[in-house]
Amino acid sequence: DDVSGFVVLPRRWVVERTFSWISRRRRCVRDYERLPDHHEAMITWSMIMLMSRRLARQRK
């Protein structure tokens, strides 16, 4: 009985959270860029900014 179907991945929330972080950036939500490479660069830049702010913030 080899049934394949929907399987919940244990760490899917990490991907969903990352997509929600990217969608907060207006330039990444709308397709303002003419070339796919530019759009990819904007997503990379957004994640760099987000992660650098997270790493630099003060711990309480």
Secondary structure, DSSP 8 states (H G I E B T S, - for coil): ---------TTHHHHHHHHHHHHTSHHHHTT--SSHHHHHHHHHHHHHHHHHHHHHS---
